[in-house]
Amino acid sequence: MKKEENRKLTAAELPAGGLVEAGTAANFHTGSWRSEKPVWNKDKCISCLTCWISCPDSAILTAQDEKKGTVVSGIDYDFCKGCGICVRECPPKVQALTMEQEKK
């Protein structure tokens, strides 16, 4: 399948079988695979970045804050597969992430 210049492939368009060229994960939107998704609560988040470090899909977004340095700024649902690792790794006393059913 030929990819248009400015359009990323969806999970349904991934090549069947074989191997995909290395270093192309950013070209594939895999978020459509999930049945649950993590929801981030900005008010509870302490930006410890444990979720960011733990996410196997680099779906935790960060930003630079002048006073705090690197902080969590959201979740990129185009790449989040809903594994829940970020939720499990968020400190129990913080609970800034929760899992919810995906609404399709």
C-alpha positions as CSV (number, residue, x, y, z in Angstrom):
1,M,0.0,0.0,0.0
2,K,1.5,3.4,-1.0
3,K,1.5,5.9,1.8
4,E,0.3,9.5,1.1
5,E,3.0,12.1,1.8
6,N,1.4,13.7,5.0
7,R,-0.8,10.8,6.2
8,K,0.2,8.2,8.8
9,L,-1.0,4.6,8.5
10,T,-3.6,3.3,10.8
11,A,-3.4,-0.1,12.6
12,A,-5.7,-1.6,9.9
13,E,-3.2,-0.5,7.2
14,L,-0.1,-2.1,8.7
15,P,1.6,-4.6,6.4
16,A,0.4,-8.2,7.0
17,G,3.2,-10.7,7.9
18,G,6.9,-10.1,7.5
19,L,8.8,-7.3,9.2
20,V,8.3,-3.6,9.1
21,E,11.4,-1.4,8.5
22,A,13.1,-0.4,11.7
23,G,12.6,3.0,13.2
24,T,9.1,3.6,11.6
25,A,6.9,3.3,14.7
26,A,6.0,7.0,14.4
27,N,4.4,6.2,11.0
28,F,1.8,3.8,12.4
29,H,-1.2,4.9,14.5
30,T,-1.8,1.9,16.7
31,G,-4.3,3.4,19.1
32,S,-7.3,1.8,17.4
33,W,-6.3,-1.6,19.0
34,R,-7.3,-0.8,22.5
35,S,-10.5,-1.6,24.4
36,E,-9.5,0.5,27.4
37,K,-7.6,3.7,27.6
38,P,-5.7,5.5,30.4
39,V,-7.1,8.9,31.4
40,W,-4.8,11.5,32.9
41,N,-5.8,13.8,35.7
42,K,-3.7,17.0,35.4
43,D,-4.7,18.2,38.9
44,K,-3.5,15.0,40.6
45,C,-0.3,14.6,38.5
46,I,3.0,15.4,40.3
47,S,5.0,14.9,37.1
48,C,7.3,12.3,38.5
49,L,7.5,11.0,34.9
50,T,7.2,7.3,36.0
51,C,4.4,6.8,33.5
52,W,6.6,8.4,30.7
53,I,9.5,6.1,31.5
54,S,7.3,3.0,31.7
55,C,5.2,3.5,28.6
56,P,6.4,1.0,25.9
57,D,4.8,3.1,23.1
58,S,6.1,6.5,24.0
59,A,2.4,7.7,24.3
60,I,2.9,9.8,27.4
61,L,3.4,13.4,26.3
62,T,5.7,15.8,28.0
63,A,6.4,19.6,27.9
64,Q,8.8,22.0,29.4
65,D,7.7,24.2,32.3
66,E,9.9,27.2,33.2
67,K,9.6,26.4,37.0
68,K,9.2,22.6,37.1
69,G,11.3,21.5,34.1
70,T,9.9,18.5,32.2
71,V,6.2,17.7,33.1
72,V,3.6,15.3,31.8
73,S,1.2,17.1,29.4
74,G,-1.1,14.4,28.3
75,I,-1.5,11.1,26.4
76,D,-1.1,10.6,22.6
77,Y,-4.0,8.3,21.9
78,D,-2.9,7.7,18.3
79,F,-0.1,5.5,19.7
80,C,-1.5,4.3,23.1
81,K,-2.5,0.6,22.9
82,G,-4.2,0.6,26.3
83,C,-1.9,-1.7,28.1
84,G,-2.3,0.1,31.4
85,I,1.4,0.0,32.4
86,C,1.3,3.7,33.0
87,V,-1.7,3.3,35.4
88,R,0.0,0.5,37.3
89,E,3.2,2.5,37.6
90,C,1.7,5.8,38.8
91,P,2.4,6.1,42.5
92,P,-0.5,4.7,44.6
93,K,-0.8,7.9,46.6
94,V,-1.1,10.0,43.4
95,Q,-3.4,7.9,41.1
96,A,-3.2,10.6,38.4
97,L,-4.0,7.9,35.8
98,T,-7.1,5.6,35.6
99,M,-8.3,3.1,33.0
100,E,-11.6,3.6,31.3
101,Q,-13.5,1.7,28.6
102,E,-12.8,3.0,25.1
103,K,-15.9,4.5,23.5
104,K,-15.9,3.8,19.8
